[in-house]
Amino acid sequence: MLRKRVPVLPHGLFNSLETVGADGEKLLEYVSWLSDRCQQVESAYRPRFHVDIYGAVGRLFGSPYDRSEVIDYFRELERAAAPYHLQVEEPMDEGSRSAQIRAMQELRDGLADEQVTVDLVADEWCDSRADVEAFADADAVDLVQVKPPDMGSLLESGRAIRQCAGTDTRVYLGGSCNETTRSAQACTHLGLATDVDQILAKPGMGFDEGFAVVTNEMRRTLARHRCDWSAPRHECPTDANLEPATLTTAVVTETHRRALPR
């Protein structure tokens, strides 16, 4: 992953208190190790770190989430990740959409007040277009994860992404490791057309296969888009001209944008 300069490093599996640590120390150790490793491999490489902790902050600390004990832990995570930016997915699970939004707002406001620059990512209780709209309108998180399998279709996923337009909420086009190569390719086109902030490398629980599927589809699409079809032999840019770092934020065509109903 590091040698391929992945823009957003996939998260580790922190789905229990055992993996996070009784006091959150194992998560801190992992983030610190990841930061050290990135600097050892290539000092000029500046990925974002993304960790999904499956509600661990809620189980470790409980509410209220803007108190100093919680904010101090996030400050430790920020320092462990430095000089890289950190985003934390699903810090708590409050059992309903409204409660989740309130808790995320509380934590985000507390982090902002103390100038802790860790981003928060919504996952659970953000399963439909209405859910995405509610999180974005409440300004409760920095990113929402839009999952096409949960949304029900690519069209509905595109509509959900549109709900974040004009807000400060960015979009992570995610999904499931159980998807197919074809669904991953289709989602890649949706992500390019709607200019999402990041796209999940899928399918599979590994890395190389999903990354190759999504990156190759982006390269192929952008190469075709940049071709001069009126020139002899369809003069197209070579793969070397398509830098991977630009692929996650590229826009394909205005036609794709207009194809998604508001």
C-alpha positions in Angstrom: 0.0 0.0 0.0 2.7 2.5 0.9 4.8 1.8 -2.2 1.7 2.3 -4.3 1.1 5.7 -2.6 -2.5 4.9 -1.7 -4.1 8.3 -0.9 -6.2 7.0 2.0 -4.8 4.1 3.9 -7.4 1.3 4.6 -8.3 0.9 8.2 -7.3 -1.9 10.5 -10.0 -4.1 12.0 -10.8 -2.5 15.4 -14.1 -4.1 16.1 -13.9 -5.0 19.8 -12.5 -3.6 23.0 -9.9 -6.4 22.9 -8.5 -5.0 19.6 -8.7 -1.4 20.7 -7.3 -2.0 24.2 -8.9 -1.6 27.6 -7.8 2.1 27.7 -7.6 2.5 23.9 -3.8 1.9 24.0 -3.7 -0.6 21.2 -5.3 1.8 18.7 -2.8 4.4 19.7 0.0 2.0 19.2 -1.3 1.0 15.7 -1.7 4.7 14.6 1.8 5.5 15.9 3.3 2.5 14.2 1.6 3.4 10.9 2.9 6.9 11.0 6.5 5.7 11.7 6.2 3.2 8.9 5.1 5.7 6.3 7.9 8.1 7.2 10.4 5.2 6.9 9.2 4.2 3.5 8.8 7.6 1.9 9.0 10.9 3.7 7.3 12.9 0.9 4.2 10.6 0.9 1.2 12.2 2.7 -1.7 9.8 2.9 -4.7 10.2 5.2 -5.2 7.6 7.9 -8.7 6.1 8.2 -9.6 3.9 11.1 -13.0 2.3 11.7 -13.4 1.6 15.4 -17.0 0.2 15.5 -18.2 2.3 18.4 -15.3 1.8 20.7 -15.2 5.4 22.0 -18.7 4.9 23.2 -17.9 1.7 25.0 -14.6 3.1 26.4 -15.9 6.5 27.7 -19.6 6.9 27.2 -21.4 10.2 26.9 -21.1 13.1 27.1 -18.5 13.1 24.3 -17.3 16.7 24.5 -15.8 16.2 28.0 -12.1 16.5 28.5 -11.4 12.8 28.9 -12.7 12.0 25.4 -11.2 15.0 23.7 -7.8 14.2 25.3 -7.9 10.7 23.8 -8.6 12.1 20.3 -5.7 14.6 20.8 -3.5 11.6 21.6 -4.6 9.9 18.4 -3.9 13.1 16.5 -0.4 13.2 17.9 0.2 9.5 17.2 -0.8 10.0 13.5 1.3 13.2 13.0 2.4 14.4 10.5 -0.5 12.6 8.7 -4.2 13.5 8.9 -6.5 11.1 10.8 -10.2 10.3 10.3 -12.1 8.1 12.6 -15.2 6.1 11.5 -18.0 5.2 13.8 -16.6 6.4 17.2 -19.8 5.4 18.9 -23.1 3.7 18.2 -26.0 5.3 20.0 -28.8 3.0 18.9 -30.8 5.4 16.6 -30.2 8.0 13.9 -31.2 11.0 16.0 -29.1 9.9 19.0 -26.2 9.2 16.7 -26.4 12.6 15.1 -26.5 14.3 18.5 -23.5 12.3 19.8 -21.4 13.0 16.7 -22.3 16.7 16.9 -21.3 16.8 20.5 -17.9 15.1 19.8 -17.3 17.2 16.7 -18.0 20.5 18.5 -15.8 19.4 21.4 -12.9 18.6 19.0 -13.3 21.9 17.2 -13.4 23.9 20.5 -10.1 22.3 21.5 -8.6 22.6 18.0 -8.2 18.8 17.6 -8.2 18.2 13.8 -9.4 14.6 13.7 -12.2 14.1 11.2 -15.3 12.0 12.0 -16.9 9.6 9.6 -20.6 8.4 9.8 -21.4 4.8 8.9 -24.1 3.2 11.0 -27.5 4.9 11.0 -26.5 6.5 7.7 -28.0 3.9 5.4 -30.5 5.8 3.2 -30.7 9.0 1.2 -32.8 10.5 4.0 -30.1 9.5 6.6 -27.3 11.1 4.5 -29.4 14.3 4.3 -30.0 14.3 8.0 -26.3 14.0 8.9 -25.3 16.6 6.3 -28.0 19.1 7.3 -26.9 18.7 11.0 -23.3 19.2 10.1 -22.6 16.3 12.5 -19.6 14.7 10.7 -16.8 15.5 8.3 -17.6 12.6 6.0 -20.6 10.3 5.4 -20.1 6.8 4.0 -22.5 6.1 1.1 -22.9 2.4 0.6 -24.6 1.4 -2.7 -25.7 -2.0 -1.3 -27.6 -0.2 1.5 -28.9 2.5 -0.8 -30.4 -0.1 -3.1 -29.1 1.2 -6.4 -26.5 3.4 -8.1 -29.1 5.9 -8.9 -30.2 6.3 -5.2 -26.5 6.4 -4.2 -26.0 9.3 -6.7 -28.9 11.1 -5.2 -27.6 10.6 -1.7 -24.2 12.0 -2.7 -26.0 15.0 -4.2 -27.5 15.7 -0.8 -24.1 16.7 0.4 -23.6 19.3 -2.3 -23.2 22.8 -0.9 -22.5 21.5 2.6 -19.2 21.0 4.5 -19.9 17.2 4.6 -17.6 15.2 2.2 -18.5 11.8 0.8 -16.8 8.4 1.1 -18.3 6.1 -1.5 -17.9 2.8 0.3 -19.8 -0.5 0.2 -18.9 -4.1 1.1 -16.1 -6.5 0.7 -18.7 -9.0 -0.5 -19.5 -7.1 -3.7 -18.4 -8.1 -7.2 -15.8 -6.8 -9.6 -18.6 -5.5 -11.8 -20.3 -3.6 -8.9 -16.9 -2.1 -8.0 -16.4 -0.9 -11.6 -19.9 0.7 -11.7 -19.3 2.4 -8.3 -16.0 3.8 -9.6 -17.8 5.5 -12.5 -20.3 6.9 -10.0 -17.5 8.2 -7.8 -15.7 9.9 -10.7 -18.9 11.5 -12.0 -19.9 12.9 -8.6 -16.4 13.9 -7.5 -16.5 12.0 -4.2 -13.7 12.5 -1.7 -12.7 8.8 -1.5 -13.7 5.5 -2.9 -13.5 2.1 -1.3 -11.1 -0.4 -2.9 -13.3 -3.5 -3.4 -14.2 -6.3 -3.5 -12.4 -8.6 -1.1 -10.8 -8.4 2.3 -7.3 -8.1 0.9 -5.7 -5.1 -0.8 -4.2 -5.7 -4.2 -7.2 -7.1 -5.9 -9.7 -4.4 -5.0 -7.2 -1.6 -5.5 -6.3 -2.9 -8.9 -10.0 -3.2 -9.9 -10.9 0.4 -8.9 -7.6 2.1 -10.0 -7.6 0.4 -13.3 -11.2 1.4 -14.0 -10.4 5.0 -13.1 -7.3 5.0 -15.4 -9.2 3.4 -18.3 -12.1 5.9 -17.9 -9.9 8.9 -17.7 -7.7 7.8 -20.6 -10.8 7.4 -22.9 -12.1 10.7 -21.7 -8.9 12.5 -22.6 -8.6 10.9 -26.1 -8.7 13.0 -29.2 -11.1 10.8 -31.1 -10.7 12.9 -34.3 -6.9 12.4 -34.4 -5.3 9.4 -36.2 -5.3 6.2 -34.1 -7.2 8.0 -31.3 -4.2 9.7 -29.8 -4.7 9.1 -26.1 -2.6 10.0 -23.0 -0.3 7.2 -21.8 -0.9 5.6 -18.4 2.2 7.5 -17.1 0.3 10.8 -17.6 -2.5 9.7 -15.2 -1.2 10.2 -11.7 -3.0 8.0 -9.1 -3.1 10.9 -6.6 -5.4 12.8 -9.0 -7.7 9.9 -9.7 -9.8 10.1 -6.5 -11.0 13.6 -7.2 -11.3 13.6 -11.0 -14.6 14.4 -12.7 -15.4 12.5 -15.9 -18.0 14.4 -17.8 -20.8 16.9 -17.3 -23.0 14.3 -19.1 -22.5 12.0 -16.1 -23.4 14.7 -13.7 -26.6 15.6 -15.6 -27.6 11.9 -15.7 -28.2 12.0 -11.9 -31.6 13.4 -11.0 -31.6 15.9 -8.2 
